[in-house]
Amino acid sequence: MCGRTACTLAPDDICRACGYKNKQDKQVQPKWQDPPGGQQYYTSYNMSPGRHTPVLVSAAHFDTDGDVRERVVQPMQWGLVPSWHKGEPSSVGYNMNNCRSDGMLTKRSFKSPLEKGQRCVVLADGFYEWHTGKVGKKQPYFIYFPQATYTEPKEEIKEETKESGDDDVGVEWKGRRLLTMAGVFDKWTPKEGGAPLFTYSIITVDSSPAMTWIHHRMPAILDGDNEVRDWLDFGAIPLSKAVKLIRPVTCIQSHPVSTVVNNSRNNTPECITKVDLENPKKSASSKLMMSWLGKHKKEPDGQSVEIKKEDTVTEPDDKKLKQS
């Protein structure tokens, strides 16, 4: 299962982070292209289904004369809308965010695009999953590829939309290693005409030992550029061979994060920052709430009074996480 991710890199950095060697064995970067219809990708620490997120695909999907081994990054809407769907895309709902591996070759919604070679790689800093404790309390965890060094997230996210420059080609990327998840995409076109809508679903598998204690399902993760290449290259790698890449992996790590991520409207570095479960600290949102309560504490007659230092306020309980 995968219902929430984080993707905080600007388009130019995403392209640099996805550098690869072309057929001439030269280090190159995928090109960035915005989705049709004016849709945009916006960086976020808390990405939910329905948003447009960066997806890596073969350039041949957009240029019939293009080399299938060349790559393009295009944001697509999370939540697959089949090309044959009648009605508005919104009527599909949120039951197409994930594609179970045990049904991807039998369910028409996924089988049809996979047979057309419409395989993609979903890019993210990492994804979130919730562990249910013995008393039913849900603790969120952030899961990602191991990083060379860990740095605390910055307060601001770059929201640039410029393309990567030629002077960066061939320069080794020193930033965060993006998580690469196997996906399937499709193109839905309005019956009355207009810009097509590109959408995708993340393929999921049974969890590996690295994940089972958190959740019984996990995304199908592609480890390394060779696996990314084989999943994208629908020309040289037939589906029957490519599906062997869809399996649980252990090359991930995780850490607990604040329950502030439970609300998809919260978009701050706090969402991915590691917390100490033994000595939890009040989140910034909790402090803001307490400050607000302090300014608005009322006496029985309805008059506002200032809370003194010796007064105490009980922190409100977290709302029960709504499962997708």
Secondary structure as GFF3:
##gff-version 3
##sequence-region A 1 324
A	DSSP	beta_strand	5	7	.	.	.	ID=ss1
A	DSSP	alpha_helix	11	17	.	.	.	ID=ss2
A	DSSP	beta_strand	20	21	.	.	.	ID=ss3
A	DSSP	beta_strand	27	28	.	.	.	ID=ss4
A	DSSP	beta_strand	31	32	.	.	.	ID=ss5
A	DSSP	three_ten_helix	36	38	.	.	.	ID=ss6
A	DSSP	beta_strand	44	47	.	.	.	ID=ss7
A	DSSP	beta_strand	52	58	.	.	.	ID=ss8
A	DSSP	three_ten_helix	59	61	.	.	.	ID=ss9
A	DSSP	beta_strand	71	78	.	.	.	ID=ss10
A	DSSP	three_ten_helix	89	92	.	.	.	ID=ss11
A	DSSP	beta_strand	98	100	.	.	.	ID=ss12
A	DSSP	three_ten_helix	101	103	.	.	.	ID=ss13
A	DSSP	alpha_helix	108	115	.	.	.	ID=ss14
A	DSSP	beta_strand	119	124	.	.	.	ID=ss15
A	DSSP	beta_strand	126	132	.	.	.	ID=ss16
A	DSSP	beta_strand	138	144	.	.	.	ID=ss17
A	DSSP	three_ten_helix	166	168	.	.	.	ID=ss18
A	DSSP	beta_strand	179	188	.	.	.	ID=ss19
A	DSSP	beta_strand	197	206	.	.	.	ID=ss20
A	DSSP	beta_strand	217	219	.	.	.	ID=ss21
A	DSSP	alpha_helix	225	232	.	.	.	ID=ss22
A	DSSP	alpha_helix	239	242	.	.	.	ID=ss23
A	DSSP	three_ten_helix	243	245	.	.	.	ID=ss24
A	DSSP	beta_strand	253	256	.	.	.	ID=ss25
A	DSSP	three_ten_helix	259	262	.	.	.	ID=ss26
A	DSSP	three_ten_helix	269	271	.	.	.	ID=ss27
A	DSSP	alpha_helix	284	295	.	.	.	ID=ss28
###
